[in-house]
Amino acid sequence: MDFNVKKTDGVVNISFAGEFTIYAAADIKARLVESLGQGRMLDVDLEGVTEMDTSGVQLLILARREADMLGKGFRVSRCGEAAAAAIDVYNLREFFNIS
């Protein structure tokens, strides 16, 4: 799992590439939680994700709920085919504010 973080005007954009699965869950969770503390809005880019399983979807739910509890914004700005397929299984596009 590769990731890149950019901060612009209070918006933290974190982009992921590779497998967003149980095998990388601890690292993904750490990156999401850390990024939530760095701005007023977390923007997640999943365009480069090649595989996503249920644990990946659960991590996004966790990040969204944490953002809500902290009064911060959350959205998935870009969603590749693999991520979209996993998210669509649970009908969560609206929940993740996918644009």
C-alpha beads as a LAMMPS data file, in Angstrom:
LAMMPS data file: protein, C-alpha beads

99 atoms
98 bonds

1 atom types
1 bond types

-500.0 500.0 xlo xhi
-500.0 500.0 ylo yhi
-500.0 500.0 zlo zhi

Masses

1 110.0

Atoms # bond

1 1 1 0.000 0.000 0.000
2 1 1 1.403 3.355 -1.046
3 1 1 0.007 6.681 0.068
4 1 1 0.632 10.378 -0.382
5 1 1 -0.580 13.221 1.840
6 1 1 -1.006 16.847 0.736
7 1 1 -2.362 19.721 2.815
8 1 1 -3.952 22.791 1.230
9 1 1 -6.012 25.442 3.030
10 1 1 -7.069 23.120 5.856
11 1 1 -7.946 20.241 3.526
12 1 1 -5.865 17.103 3.933
13 1 1 -5.817 14.981 0.786
14 1 1 -4.610 11.433 1.273
15 1 1 -4.292 9.278 -1.811
16 1 1 -3.864 5.525 -1.632
17 1 1 -2.501 3.138 -4.262
18 1 1 -2.337 -0.638 -4.180
19 1 1 -4.256 -3.058 -1.982
20 1 1 -6.686 -1.514 0.540
21 1 1 -7.236 -4.805 2.365
22 1 1 -6.932 -6.552 5.716
23 1 1 -3.225 -7.099 5.039
24 1 1 -2.568 -3.338 5.146
25 1 1 -5.341 -2.444 7.619
26 1 1 -3.120 -1.341 10.514
27 1 1 -1.103 0.992 8.289
28 1 1 -4.196 2.373 6.538
29 1 1 -5.928 3.030 9.860
30 1 1 -2.873 4.851 11.223
31 1 1 -2.654 7.035 8.104
32 1 1 -6.359 7.909 8.163
33 1 1 -6.419 8.731 11.891
34 1 1 -3.229 10.787 11.641
35 1 1 -4.593 12.707 8.651
36 1 1 -7.836 13.522 10.481
37 1 1 -5.848 15.481 13.043
38 1 1 -4.153 17.672 10.456
39 1 1 -6.977 19.733 8.959
40 1 1 -10.656 20.652 8.908
41 1 1 -11.499 18.290 6.022
42 1 1 -10.216 14.861 5.019
43 1 1 -10.317 14.164 1.299
44 1 1 -9.585 10.524 0.406
45 1 1 -8.448 9.589 -3.098
46 1 1 -8.929 5.892 -3.909
47 1 1 -8.252 6.129 -7.654
48 1 1 -5.063 4.058 -7.366
49 1 1 -6.545 1.292 -5.212
50 1 1 -6.228 -2.045 -7.017
51 1 1 -8.121 -4.188 -4.490
52 1 1 -10.469 -3.396 -1.601
53 1 1 -12.093 -5.852 0.773
54 1 1 -14.608 -5.482 3.597
55 1 1 -11.931 -4.360 6.043
56 1 1 -11.056 -1.508 3.674
57 1 1 -14.679 -0.390 3.626
58 1 1 -14.797 -0.669 7.431
59 1 1 -11.737 1.583 7.728
60 1 1 -13.446 4.219 5.596
61 1 1 -16.544 3.985 7.815
62 1 1 -14.311 4.435 10.872
63 1 1 -12.640 7.497 9.338
64 1 1 -15.986 9.033 8.377
65 1 1 -17.409 8.492 11.882
66 1 1 -14.270 9.896 13.521
67 1 1 -14.480 12.950 11.257
68 1 1 -18.121 13.449 12.261
69 1 1 -17.268 13.169 15.970
70 1 1 -14.483 15.734 15.558
71 1 1 -16.701 18.100 13.566
72 1 1 -14.578 17.713 10.442
73 1 1 -15.536 17.122 6.840
74 1 1 -14.958 13.845 5.024
75 1 1 -15.272 12.836 1.391
76 1 1 -13.946 10.373 -1.125
77 1 1 -13.005 12.600 -4.046
78 1 1 -11.839 9.944 -6.484
79 1 1 -12.743 6.296 -6.574
80 1 1 -11.196 3.726 -8.904
81 1 1 -12.924 0.609 -10.152
82 1 1 -11.825 -1.713 -7.323
83 1 1 -12.790 0.718 -4.560
84 1 1 -16.085 1.608 -6.239
85 1 1 -17.033 -2.067 -6.527
86 1 1 -16.415 -2.681 -2.801
87 1 1 -18.236 0.493 -1.738
88 1 1 -21.179 -0.261 -4.038
89 1 1 -21.689 -3.699 -2.438
90 1 1 -22.755 -1.827 0.708
91 1 1 -24.466 1.084 -1.097
92 1 1 -22.234 3.628 0.675
93 1 1 -21.526 6.234 -2.026
94 1 1 -23.697 8.852 -0.342
95 1 1 -22.325 8.029 3.121
96 1 1 -18.790 8.680 1.852
97 1 1 -19.796 11.821 -0.085
98 1 1 -18.277 10.354 -3.222
99 1 1 -18.092 13.065 -5.842

Bonds

1 1 1 2
2 1 2 3
3 1 3 4
4 1 4 5
5 1 5 6
6 1 6 7
7 1 7 8
8 1 8 9
9 1 9 10
10 1 10 11
11 1 11 12
12 1 12 13
13 1 13 14
14 1 14 15
15 1 15 16
16 1 16 17
17 1 17 18
18 1 18 19
19 1 19 20
20 1 20 21
21 1 21 22
22 1 22 23
23 1 23 24
24 1 24 25
25 1 25 26
26 1 26 27
27 1 27 28
28 1 28 29
29 1 29 30
30 1 30 31
31 1 31 32
32 1 32 33
33 1 33 34
34 1 34 35
35 1 35 36
36 1 36 37
37 1 37 38
38 1 38 39
39 1 39 40
40 1 40 41
41 1 41 42
42 1 42 43
43 1 43 44
44 1 44 45
45 1 45 46
46 1 46 47
47 1 47 48
48 1 48 49
49 1 49 50
50 1 50 51
51 1 51 52
52 1 52 53
53 1 53 54
54 1 54 55
55 1 55 56
56 1 56 57
57 1 57 58
58 1 58 59
59 1 59 60
60 1 60 61
61 1 61 62
62 1 62 63
63 1 63 64
64 1 64 65
65 1 65 66
66 1 66 67
67 1 67 68
68 1 68 69
69 1 69 70
70 1 70 71
71 1 71 72
72 1 72 73
73 1 73 74
74 1 74 75
75 1 75 76
76 1 76 77
77 1 77 78
78 1 78 79
79 1 79 80
80 1 80 81
81 1 81 82
82 1 82 83
83 1 83 84
84 1 84 85
85 1 85 86
86 1 86 87
87 1 87 88
88 1 88 89
89 1 89 90
90 1 90 91
91 1 91 92
92 1 92 93
93 1 93 94
94 1 94 95
95 1 95 96
96 1 96 97
97 1 97 98
98 1 98 99
